[in-house]
Amino acid sequence: TACILICDITRPVPNKVLLPPILETLAAAGVPREGITILIATGMHRPNEGDELVELVGESIAANYRVINHFGQNLAEHTYLGTTERNVPVWIDSRYIEAELKITTGLIEPHLMAGYSGGRKLICPGIAALETVKVWHGPQFLEHPLADCGILAGNPVHDENTKIALMAGCDFIVNVTLSQEREITSVVAGDMIQAFERGVAFVQEVVKAELREPCDIVVTSGAGYPLDTTFYQAVKGMTGALPAVKQGGTIIIAASTTDGIGSPEFQSLFQENATLEGFVQRILGKDYFVMDQWQMEELAKVRRKCRVKFVTQGLPAEILQGLFVEPVATVEQAVRESLDEYGRNARIAVIPKGPYVLPVVAG
């Protein structure tokens, strides 16, 4: 039997390109079609079904193979593998654990908490239970200064999910890197750690953009579908721009938010917390947990440093005002307002697709 992990609809992974050669190789090796499970590593995201499932893998694979979703909140579908040295209980989807051959696919790009996506992340948080993710995504990890975009060395989020992935096991990975046009720029395959590190080395060469000094104003976006369909996802565009903006500066971000704010749990966080400062104090205590709180924690990091002007047609202004951002009708208007505030000589950086660029300030 074989289990192949794929990213969900929130990642622009070219599964229709990656899966056919993997499936052909398995068939040539004698693995029967009925022994193959393609498991969508949803993490804590909603399942991808119907048209979305077909969009993910293509009509032929959807019709001829077992393609199923991971449900992180259903503990009964997970196997307990033990507890890490940092006291993270490890629960991983049983359908993966029970497979004789374990393969993961994915996309390597900058990631706001784990340094880079891909590799080990398909296993944790991809197919981990909420009981695992809520500790691994807790403030004891995310508030660490090295739990940041583009950082692997000393990053506790990366270190921990690598250890968790090794506990679960992985026989082979196939990861890609993409251009801004979503074209494949490289493919790495083989050992989970070695192939991932090779892919990261390639990405580092192409995503870093050096600045002489932080800017007053940074204009960016959530990088379009599927990365900006919710406010939850759009936070990644804000964090991507964060190194480029000075303390007290402004990030202007455009995102579609066609699917609204995010999960019901994420929405509830804004209703329960009048301020981001109060929210951070609550999560630092031991008795408060709401799923998806980690994204609000990242939003709090952004707002500690700068203001955020948010441009979208997907959410009304009165809703945006409750999300700790400032609603603005157009990017042009947001730029004019910011120039009025900082002066005509203000330094401005433009990052067309926020999550795909890693700004580095010289020195």
C-alpha positions in Angstrom: 0.0 0.0 0.0 1.1 3.6 -0.6 -0.1 7.0 0.7 0.7 10.1 -1.2 0.2 13.5 0.6 -0.8 16.5 -1.5 -1.4 20.1 -0.5 -5.0 21.5 -0.2 -6.7 24.1 -2.4 -4.9 27.0 -0.5 -1.6 26.1 -2.1 -1.0 26.5 -5.9 0.8 23.2 -6.2 0.7 21.7 -9.7 -0.7 18.3 -8.6 -1.9 17.5 -12.1 1.8 17.6 -13.2 3.3 15.9 -10.1 0.9 13.0 -9.5 0.9 11.2 -12.9 4.6 10.2 -12.9 4.4 9.2 -9.3 1.3 7.0 -10.0 2.9 5.5 -13.1 6.0 4.6 -11.1 4.0 3.0 -8.4 2.0 1.0 -11.0 5.3 -0.2 -12.7 6.6 -1.3 -9.2 3.5 -3.5 -8.8 1.5 -1.3 -6.4 -2.2 -1.9 -7.2 -4.4 1.1 -7.8 -6.7 0.1 -5.0 -3.7 0.1 -2.7 -3.0 3.8 -3.3 -4.5 6.6 -1.2 -4.0 10.2 -2.1 -4.5 12.1 1.1 -5.2 15.9 1.0 -3.1 17.5 3.8 -5.7 20.0 4.9 -4.1 20.7 8.3 -6.9 22.6 10.1 -8.4 23.9 6.8 -11.8 22.8 5.5 -12.0 19.7 3.3 -11.7 20.0 -0.5 -14.6 18.2 -2.2 -16.6 18.2 -5.4 -15.3 20.6 -8.0 -12.4 21.7 -5.7 -11.2 18.1 -5.5 -11.3 17.8 -9.3 -9.4 21.1 -9.6 -6.8 19.7 -7.2 -6.0 16.5 -9.0 -7.8 16.5 -12.4 -10.8 14.5 -13.5 -9.0 11.3 -14.4 -7.2 10.9 -11.0 -10.3 12.0 -9.1 -12.4 9.4 -10.9 -9.9 6.5 -10.7 -8.0 6.8 -7.4 -9.0 7.1 -3.8 -8.6 10.8 -3.0 -9.6 11.7 0.6 -9.3 14.6 3.0 -7.6 14.8 6.3 -9.8 15.9 9.2 -7.6 17.3 11.9 -10.4 17.7 14.4 -11.4 14.0 14.3 -8.9 12.5 16.8 -10.2 8.9 16.2 -8.7 9.0 12.6 -5.2 9.6 14.1 -2.5 7.4 15.6 -0.6 8.6 18.7 3.2 8.3 18.2 4.4 9.8 21.5 5.4 13.2 22.8 8.4 15.3 21.7 11.0 16.8 24.0 9.2 20.1 23.8 6.0 18.3 25.0 4.1 18.3 21.8 1.8 15.2 21.6 2.1 13.7 18.2 -1.1 12.5 16.6 -0.8 11.7 12.8 -3.5 10.6 10.3 -3.7 6.8 10.6 -4.2 6.3 6.9 -0.7 7.7 6.4 0.9 5.9 9.3 -0.5 2.5 8.2 0.7 2.8 4.6 3.7 0.7 3.7 5.1 3.4 1.4 4.9 7.1 2.4 5.3 9.8 -0.2 4.8 13.5 0.2 4.5 16.2 -2.5 4.5 20.0 -1.9 5.7 23.5 -2.7 8.8 25.2 -1.2 8.3 28.9 -0.6 8.8 31.4 2.2 6.6 30.6 5.2 5.7 33.1 7.9 6.3 30.8 10.9 8.3 27.7 9.7 10.8 29.6 7.6 9.8 27.7 4.4 6.9 25.6 3.4 7.1 22.1 1.9 9.0 19.0 3.0 8.1 18.2 6.6 5.1 20.5 6.6 2.9 18.1 4.7 3.0 15.9 7.7 2.8 18.5 10.4 0.5 20.4 10.3 -0.7 18.8 7.1 -2.0 15.6 8.5 -1.6 16.2 12.2 -4.5 16.3 14.7 -5.6 19.5 16.4 -4.2 18.1 19.6 -0.7 18.3 18.0 -1.2 21.5 16.1 -2.5 23.6 18.9 0.7 23.0 20.9 3.1 23.2 18.0 1.4 26.4 16.8 1.3 27.8 20.4 2.9 31.0 21.6 5.8 29.2 23.1 6.9 28.5 19.5 5.5 31.4 17.6 6.7 34.2 19.9 10.3 32.9 19.4 12.3 35.6 17.5 13.5 33.0 15.0 10.1 31.6 14.2 9.9 33.8 11.1 9.9 33.8 7.3 13.1 32.6 5.6 14.7 31.3 8.8 15.4 27.6 9.4 18.5 27.6 11.8 17.3 27.9 15.3 13.6 28.2 14.3 11.7 26.1 16.9 8.7 25.7 14.6 10.9 24.2 11.8 12.9 22.0 14.3 9.8 20.6 15.9 7.8 19.8 12.8 10.9 18.1 11.3 11.1 15.9 14.4 7.4 15.2 14.2 7.7 14.3 10.5 10.6 11.9 11.3 8.5 10.2 14.0 5.7 9.7 11.4 8.2 8.5 8.7 8.6 9.6 5.1 10.1 7.4 2.3 10.2 10.0 -0.5 9.3 13.6 -1.2 8.6 15.4 -4.5 8.6 19.2 -4.0 8.6 22.0 -6.5 9.4 25.7 -6.6 7.3 28.1 -8.6 7.7 31.4 -10.4 5.4 34.3 -9.9 3.5 33.0 -13.0 3.0 29.7 -11.1 5.4 27.9 -13.5 7.6 25.2 -12.1 11.2 26.5 -11.7 12.7 23.4 -10.0 11.9 20.0 -8.8 13.6 18.2 -5.8 12.9 14.6 -4.9 14.3 12.0 -2.6 15.1 12.1 1.1 12.7 14.4 3.1 15.4 16.5 4.7 18.1 16.5 2.0 15.7 17.2 -0.9 13.9 19.9 1.1 17.2 21.6 1.9 18.2 21.6 -1.7 14.9 23.2 -2.7 15.3 25.8 0.0 18.8 26.7 -1.2 17.3 27.3 -4.7 14.4 29.4 -3.4 16.8 31.5 -1.3 18.7 32.6 -4.4 15.6 33.9 -6.1 13.2 35.2 -3.5 15.5 37.6 -1.5 15.2 41.3 -2.3 17.7 43.6 -0.6 16.8 47.0 0.7 19.2 49.7 2.0 16.8 50.6 4.8 13.2 49.9 5.9 10.5 51.9 4.1 7.7 54.2 5.3 5.2 52.6 3.0 5.1 49.1 1.6 2.5 48.2 -1.1 1.8 44.5 -1.6 -0.9 41.9 -2.3 -2.0 38.5 -1.1 -0.7 37.1 -4.4 -4.0 36.3 -5.9 -6.0 33.0 -6.0 -5.9 30.8 -4.0 -3.7 32.7 -1.5 -6.0 35.7 -0.9 -9.5 34.2 -0.8 -9.8 34.8 2.9 -8.5 37.4 5.4 -6.8 34.5 7.2 -4.7 33.8 4.1 -4.1 37.5 3.4 -2.3 37.8 6.7 0.6 36.0 5.0 1.0 38.9 2.5 1.2 41.3 5.5 3.9 39.2 7.2 5.8 38.8 4.0 6.1 42.6 3.7 6.9 43.1 7.4 10.8 43.1 7.1 10.5 45.9 4.5 8.5 48.4 6.6 9.9 50.6 9.3 8.6 50.8 12.8 5.6 53.1 12.7 5.2 52.6 8.9 2.3 51.4 6.8 1.6 48.3 4.8 -0.9 48.6 2.0 -2.3 45.3 1.0 -4.8 44.3 -1.7 -6.6 40.9 -1.5 -9.8 39.5 -2.9 -11.2 37.9 0.3 -13.9 36.4 -1.8 -14.5 33.7 0.8 -14.7 36.1 3.7 -12.7 36.2 6.9 -11.9 32.6 7.4 -13.1 29.7 9.6 -15.8 30.3 12.2 -13.2 29.9 14.9 -11.0 32.5 13.4 -13.9 34.9 13.1 -14.8 34.3 16.7 -11.4 35.6 17.8 -12.2 39.1 16.6 -15.5 39.0 18.4 -13.9 37.8 21.7 -10.9 40.1 21.7 -11.3 43.9 21.8 -7.5 44.5 21.3 -4.6 42.5 19.9 -2.6 43.3 23.0 -5.3 41.7 25.2 -5.5 38.7 22.8 -1.7 38.0 23.1 -2.0 38.2 26.9 -4.8 35.6 26.8 -2.9 33.1 24.6 0.2 33.4 26.8 -2.0 32.1 29.6 -2.6 28.3 29.8 -6.4 28.2 29.8 -7.2 30.0 26.4 -7.2 28.3 23.1 -9.2 28.8 19.9 -8.3 27.1 16.6 -6.6 29.4 14.1 -5.4 31.7 16.9 -1.9 31.4 15.4 -2.9 33.6 12.5 -4.3 36.3 14.7 -1.0 36.0 16.6 0.8 36.7 13.3 -1.5 39.7 12.7 -0.6 41.0 16.1 3.1 40.9 15.2 2.4 43.0 12.1 0.3 45.5 14.0 3.0 45.9 16.7 5.2 47.3 14.0 3.0 49.2 11.6 -0.5 50.2 10.4 -2.3 48.2 7.7 -4.5 49.7 5.0 -6.6 46.9 3.5 -8.0 47.1 -0.1 -10.7 44.5 -1.0 -14.1 44.2 -2.6 -14.7 41.0 -0.7 -15.5 42.4 2.8 -17.4 45.6 3.7 -15.6 48.4 5.5 -17.4 48.0 8.7 -16.2 44.3 8.9 -12.6 45.3 8.1 -12.6 47.9 10.9 -13.2 45.0 13.3 -10.2 43.1 12.0 -7.6 45.6 13.2 -7.0 47.0 9.7 -8.0 50.2 8.0 -10.4 49.8 5.0 -9.5 51.8 1.9 -11.3 51.7 -1.4 -8.3 51.6 -3.8 -4.5 51.1 -3.6 -4.1 54.6 -5.2 -6.1 56.2 -2.4 -4.1 54.3 0.3 -0.9 55.5 -1.3 -2.1 59.1 -1.4 -3.2 59.0 2.2 0.1 57.6 3.3 2.1 60.2 1.3 0.1 62.9 3.0 1.1 61.4 6.4 4.8 60.6 5.7 5.6 63.4 3.2 6.4 63.4 -0.5 9.9 62.1 0.2 8.7 59.0 1.9 10.5 55.7 1.0 8.1 53.3 -0.7 8.6 49.6 -1.6 6.3 47.7 -3.9 6.1 43.9 -3.5 3.6 42.7 -6.2 3.1 39.3 -4.5 3.8 39.5 -0.8 4.1 35.8 0.2 6.6 35.1 -2.6 9.3 37.7 -1.8 11.7 37.8 1.1 12.8 41.4 1.8 16.2 41.7 3.5 17.4 45.0 4.9 21.2 45.5 4.3 23.3 45.1 7.4 
